[in-house]
Amino acid sequence: MHRYKFVLYRPIQFLPVLFGISIVTFVLVRLIPGDPARVLLGTRATPTAIANIRSQYGLDEPMWLQYFYFVKNLFHGEMGKSILYKIDVLKLILTRIEPTLVLVLTSVTLSVLIAVFMAALAARNHGRFADHAVRVVSTAGIGFPPFWLGLMLIILFSVNLDLLPVSGYGRTLGDKVAHLILPSLTIALSLSTVLTRSLRAAMVEGLRSDIATAARARGMPERVVFWRHVFPNSMVPTINLLAINIGWLIGGTVVIESVFAIPGIGQLLVRAIFSRDYMVVQGVAMVLACATVLINLIADIVTVAADPRVKL
């Protein structure tokens, strides 16, 4: 169990990271042009009404004092009150977290399955047509923006073939599955291109390793050598790469939720930015930052469990 000691002190190391993110988010959101009170009031904006709104939400206080209240609320498990929705930010985020969480989990699962299939196909046919085809597809796929890929999938499967819904999340389980296919596939195809290249390289190296050679010398079939010895060792660097790309995955989720009109955290964040809802932007940013930190910690634990040689 001494190999897992890092689990005890790693959260302490994450505190400065989260503190820095809170400062950057707080400052950047206030650099967005526009007054939240004026945006909220619209045509009803008068100097008196604007002053009342700013006073109600503490926007007339100095920035350092606003940040102090923001951090104080975080320590009490609160994130303030939304200017646009008029409810607590944490409660608002909790109502939107399910679509985002399901989308991320399904996208990661699909991307890993696609990457494993493509990388295994390429590695077991190293130097042949299948290997070259996978390398070309994975390299070209890196250049496709996720939002463009999502629009192409909408045109193909929703507009032309009329097989899948264009947008929304659905209410029943069947509707939710149908609505998540295209956005999950969009993110998975974009992420799997990066994973495929890394996993293929690790598998090719594993097939040439001494472990694989020794297994062949004992008379093991090539299929057994690959899936029992090569594949598990190849997954370790892929897990680390997946953890590194979590930030990209979260950013891609924000964009894809806007493309497919999924009522998740990403769509909430985009709308809060346009409406200058400072509290919601800060709250969503902190939730996403905590999620990223937690996922990286889980990836480290999985890496240590998968490879006894790794010590963190």
C-alpha positions as a printed NumPy array, in Angstrom:
array([[  0.   ,   0.   ,   0.   ],
       [  3.014,   2.309,   0.297],
       [  2.816,   2.773,  -3.48 ],
       [ -0.438,   4.689,  -2.959],
       [  0.914,   7.175,  -0.427],
       [  0.639,   9.923,  -3.015],
       [ -3.168,   9.764,  -2.641],
       [ -2.782,  11.322,   0.817],
       [ -0.674,  14.345,  -0.135],
       [ -1.734,  14.859,  -3.757],
       [ -4.947,  16.777,  -2.795],
       [ -2.784,  19.212,  -0.813],
       [ -0.675,  19.815,  -3.927],
       [ -3.83 ,  20.547,  -5.901],
       [ -4.921,  23.368,  -3.594],
       [ -2.508,  25.971,  -5.071],
       [ -3.676,  24.951,  -8.558],
       [ -7.33 ,  25.488,  -7.675],
       [ -6.461,  28.76 ,  -5.936],
       [ -4.685,  29.992,  -9.062],
       [ -7.592,  28.952, -11.257],
       [-10.012,  30.844,  -9.022],
       [ -7.952,  34.03 ,  -9.36 ],
       [ -7.555,  33.737, -13.136],
       [-11.246,  32.977, -13.625],
       [-12.333,  35.817, -11.343],
       [-10.169,  38.364, -13.165],
       [-10.845,  37.184, -16.726],
       [-14.613,  37.087, -16.349],
       [-14.575,  40.703, -15.205],
       [-12.525,  41.722, -18.221],
       [-15.416,  40.73 , -20.506],
       [-16.882,  43.949, -21.945],
       [-20.354,  44.818, -20.705],
       [-22.153,  45.378, -17.435],
       [-24.113,  42.374, -16.052],
       [-26.776,  44.692, -14.615],
       [-27.263,  46.472, -17.929],
       [-27.415,  43.141, -19.814],
       [-29.971,  41.783, -17.327],
       [-32.22 ,  44.847, -17.425],
       [-32.059,  45.366, -21.183],
       [-34.348,  48.152, -22.336],
       [-35.457,  48.754, -18.743],
       [-31.947,  49.83 , -17.758],
       [-31.966,  53.097, -15.856],
       [-29.177,  54.483, -13.668],
       [-31.207,  53.73 , -10.537],
       [-32.115,  50.186, -11.598],
       [-28.516,  49.444, -12.602],
       [-27.254,  50.729,  -9.251],
       [-29.782,  48.553,  -7.385],
       [-28.779,  45.409,  -9.264],
       [-25.07 ,  46.067,  -8.763],
       [-25.65 ,  46.66 ,  -5.056],
       [-27.821,  43.537,  -4.726],
       [-25.096,  41.258,  -6.125],
       [-22.126,  43.104,  -4.633],
       [-20.847,  44.289,  -8.015],
       [-20.311,  47.801,  -6.672],
       [-17.688,  46.559,  -4.192],
       [-13.929,  46.698,  -4.928],
       [-12.636,  43.692,  -6.875],
       [-10.469,  42.443,  -4.022],
       [-13.497,  42.449,  -1.717],
       [-15.624,  40.638,  -4.308],
       [-12.933,  37.973,  -4.585],
       [-12.783,  37.675,  -0.802],
       [-16.529,  36.997,  -0.684],
       [-16.191,  34.527,  -3.541],
       [-13.501,  32.485,  -1.72 ],
       [-15.412,  32.768,   1.555],
       [-18.499,  31.314,  -0.116],
       [-16.43 ,  28.467,  -1.568],
       [-15.213,  27.48 ,   1.893],
       [-18.855,  27.37 ,   2.993],
       [-19.844,  25.213,   0.021],
       [-21.579,  28.073,  -1.791],
       [-20.915,  29.779,  -5.116],
       [-23.157,  32.803,  -4.893],
       [-26.442,  33.537,  -6.645],
       [-26.964,  33.615, -10.382],
       [-27.775,  37.044, -11.768],
       [-29.707,  35.585, -14.699],
       [-31.461,  32.573, -13.134],
       [-31.993,  34.074,  -9.654],
       [-31.044,  30.813,  -7.855],
       [-27.954,  29.485,  -6.102],
       [-25.198,  28.687,  -8.586],
       [-24.402,  25.308,  -7.03 ],
       [-28.03 ,  24.178,  -7.283],
       [-28.133,  25.413, -10.876],
       [-24.989,  23.463, -11.774],
       [-26.326,  20.307, -10.139],
       [-29.439,  20.477, -12.327],
       [-27.22 ,  20.597, -15.437],
       [-24.49 ,  18.14 , -14.453],
       [-26.167,  14.892, -15.579],
       [-26.067,  15.513, -19.375],
       [-22.431,  16.627, -19.214],
       [-21.361,  13.72 , -17.024],
       [-23.096,  11.158, -19.231],
       [-21.67 ,  12.772, -22.365],
       [-18.118,  12.713, -21.004],
       [-18.343,   9.096, -19.823],
       [-19.829,   7.82 , -23.087],
       [-17.325,   9.829, -25.141],
       [-14.34 ,   8.49 , -23.198],
       [-15.644,   4.924, -23.435],
       [-16.238,   5.2  , -27.183],
       [-12.867,   6.85 , -27.796],
       [-11.   ,   4.115, -25.911],
       [-12.874,   1.369, -27.784],
       [-12.16 ,   3.013, -31.148],
       [ -8.508,   3.618, -30.251],
       [ -7.969,   0.039, -29.061],
       [ -9.527,  -1.413, -32.22 ],
       [ -7.618,   0.87 , -34.592],
       [ -4.299,   0.573, -32.761],
       [ -4.547,  -3.22 , -32.486],
       [ -5.388,  -3.464, -36.185],
       [ -2.387,  -1.317, -37.079],
       [  0.082,  -2.959, -34.678],
       [ -0.801,  -6.537, -35.678],
       [ -0.412,  -5.548, -39.339],
       [  2.679,  -3.402, -38.849],
       [  4.061,  -2.13 , -42.147],
       [  1.094,  -3.386, -44.16 ],
       [ -1.836,  -1.583, -45.777],
       [ -3.998,  -1.633, -42.625],
       [ -1.219,  -0.01 , -40.614],
       [ -0.682,   2.74 , -43.172],
       [ -4.439,   3.352, -43.456],
       [ -4.824,   3.746, -39.687],
       [ -1.886,   6.141, -39.534],
       [ -3.285,   8.278, -42.347],
       [ -6.783,   8.369, -40.814],
       [ -5.514,   9.188, -37.312],
       [ -3.205,  11.913, -38.617],
       [ -5.925,  13.475, -40.755],
       [ -8.436,  13.235, -37.913],
       [ -6.315,  15.475, -35.693],
       [ -6.892,  18.336, -38.128],
       [-10.71 ,  18.139, -38.02 ],
       [-12.229,  20.598, -35.496],
       [-14.827,  18.866, -33.282],
       [-17.569,  21.395, -34.086],
       [-17.047,  20.865, -37.842],
       [-17.12 ,  17.103, -37.393],
       [-20.318,  17.427, -35.359],
       [-21.978,  19.486, -38.083],
       [-20.957,  16.922, -40.732],
       [-22.455,  14.108, -38.642],
       [-25.681,  16.116, -38.231],
       [-25.911,  16.625, -42.003],
       [-25.26 ,  12.932, -42.688],
       [-27.266,  11.122, -40.01 ],
       [-29.948,  13.677, -39.15 ],
       [-30.598,  15.718, -42.282],
       [-29.849,  13.269, -45.095],
       [-30.582,   9.884, -43.501],
       [-33.047,  11.09 , -40.826],
       [-31.817,   8.432, -38.392],
       [-30.873,  10.444, -35.296],
       [-32.165,  13.619, -33.586],
       [-30.352,  16.855, -34.282],
       [-30.333,  18.415, -30.835],
       [-31.598,  18.177, -27.274],
       [-31.227,  15.589, -24.547],
       [-34.531,  13.696, -24.392],
       [-36.58 ,  12.603, -21.4  ],
       [-36.87 ,   8.819, -21.503],
       [-33.836,   6.528, -21.46 ],
       [-34.294,   5.621, -25.11 ],
       [-34.542,   9.285, -26.127],
       [-31.428,  10.161, -24.145],
       [-29.436,   7.375, -25.806],
       [-30.576,   8.51 , -29.252],
       [-29.732,  12.144, -28.524],
       [-26.263,  11.272, -27.146],
       [-25.08 ,   9.142, -30.061],
       [-23.98 ,  11.978, -32.343],
       [-22.338,  14.258, -29.728],
       [-20.589,  11.311, -28.071],
       [-19.383,  10.039, -31.434],
       [-18.154,  13.522, -32.363],
       [-15.982,  13.826, -29.257],
       [-14.886,  10.188, -29.419],
       [-13.718,  10.435, -33.029],
       [-11.721,  13.565, -32.254],
       [-10.114,  12.168, -29.094],
       [ -9.491,   8.656, -30.452],
       [ -7.149,   9.959, -33.162],
       [ -4.666,  11.105, -30.522],
       [ -5.055,   7.938, -28.444],
       [ -4.689,   5.689, -31.488],
       [ -1.286,   7.082, -32.425],
       [  0.067,   6.667, -28.896],
       [ -1.442,   3.221, -28.375],
       [ -0.255,   1.945, -31.756],
       [  3.332,   3.039, -31.037],
       [  3.223,   1.362, -27.616],
       [  1.814,  -1.854, -29.097],
       [  4.431,  -2.004, -31.852],
       [  7.157,  -1.543, -29.25 ],
       [  5.529,  -4.18 , -27.048],
       [  5.513,  -6.732, -29.86 ],
       [  9.289,  -6.306, -30.116],
       [  9.901,  -6.475, -26.354],
       [ 11.688,  -9.262, -24.526],
       [  8.438, -10.226, -22.778],
       [  6.738, -10.912, -26.102],
       [  9.778, -12.798, -27.4  ],
       [  9.899, -14.974, -24.284],
       [  6.163, -15.694, -24.554],
       [  6.594, -16.795, -28.181],
       [  9.516, -19.006, -27.138],
       [  7.198, -20.784, -24.699],
       [  4.909, -21.65 , -27.601],
       [  2.142, -19.121, -26.987],
       [  0.031, -18.212, -30.021],
       [  0.554, -14.704, -31.367],
       [ -3.   , -13.725, -30.42 ],
       [ -2.416, -14.728, -26.79 ],
       [  0.938, -12.943, -26.711],
       [ -0.685,  -9.763, -27.967],
       [ -3.729,  -9.595, -25.686],
       [ -2.145, -11.065, -22.536],
       [  1.262,  -9.385, -22.542],
       [  1.436,  -6.586, -25.102],
       [ -1.98 ,  -4.963, -24.681],
       [ -1.967,  -4.458, -20.857],
       [  1.503,  -2.871, -20.899],
       [  0.557,  -0.64 , -23.839],
       [ -2.434,   0.808, -22.   ],
       [ -0.308,   2.486, -19.298],
       [  1.022,   5.373, -21.451],
       [ -2.411,   5.694, -23.072],
       [ -4.03 ,   6.232, -19.675],
       [ -1.567,   9.035, -18.969],
       [ -2.215,  10.582, -22.376],
       [ -5.959,  10.406, -21.78 ],
       [ -5.526,  12.209, -18.45 ],
       [ -3.457,  14.915, -20.156],
       [ -6.199,  15.411, -22.73 ],
       [ -8.924,  15.788, -20.095],
       [ -8.685,  19.566, -20.418],
       [ -9.222,  19.276, -24.17 ],
       [-12.075,  16.843, -23.564],
       [-13.835,  19.271, -21.22 ],
       [-13.332,  22.137, -23.649],
       [-14.641,  19.978, -26.474],
       [-17.68 ,  19.081, -24.395],
       [-18.493,  22.777, -23.914],
       [-18.378,  23.338, -27.691],
       [-20.286,  20.154, -28.573],
       [-23.05 ,  20.908, -26.072],
       [-23.575,  24.228, -27.849],
       [-23.59 ,  22.57 , -31.29 ],
       [-26.132,  19.911, -30.272],
       [-28.082,  22.126, -27.815],
       [-27.507,  19.742, -24.9  ],
       [-28.654,  21.349, -21.607],
       [-25.441,  20.599, -19.733],
       [-22.755,  22.573, -17.958],
       [-21.098,  23.572, -21.222],
       [-24.208,  25.209, -22.613],
       [-24.784,  26.857, -19.227],
       [-21.255,  28.283, -19.296],
       [-21.616,  29.702, -22.806],
       [-24.926,  31.38 , -21.949],
       [-23.495,  32.751, -18.7  ],
       [-20.567,  34.296, -20.575],
       [-22.85 ,  36.032, -23.065],
       [-25.132,  37.29 , -20.299],
       [-22.171,  38.377, -18.099],
       [-23.405,  36.139, -15.26 ],
       [-20.181,  36.3  , -13.251],
       [-21.25 ,  33.933, -10.502],
       [-22.222,  31.143, -12.88 ],
       [-19.022,  31.466, -14.931],
       [-16.907,  31.32 , -11.776],
       [-18.873,  28.398, -10.386],
       [-18.74 ,  26.335, -13.582],
       [-15.029,  27.057, -13.989],
       [-14.31 ,  25.823, -10.468],
       [-16.428,  22.693, -10.953],
       [-14.622,  21.873, -14.215],
       [-11.253,  22.554, -12.579],
       [-12.066,  20.229,  -9.672],
       [-13.265,  17.581, -12.125],
       [-10.016,  17.834, -14.084],
       [ -7.931,  17.522, -10.925],
       [ -9.979,  14.544,  -9.734],
       [ -9.722,  12.754, -13.075],
       [ -5.95 ,  13.225, -13.149],
       [ -5.741,  11.759,  -9.639],
       [ -7.827,   8.761, -10.727],
       [ -5.562,   8.321, -13.77 ],
       [ -2.501,   8.272, -11.502],
       [ -4.116,   5.636,  -9.28 ],
       [ -5.01 ,   3.483, -12.293],
       [ -1.475,   3.853, -13.677],
       [  0.101,   2.715, -10.402],
       [ -2.33 ,  -0.209, -10.173],
       [ -1.655,  -1.26 , -13.781],
       [  2.143,  -1.081, -13.607],
       [  3.904,  -2.104, -10.36 ],
       [  7.073,  -0.387, -11.569],
       [  5.482,   3.069, -11.416],
       [  5.975,   5.056,  -8.222],
       [  4.459,   8.504,  -7.706]])
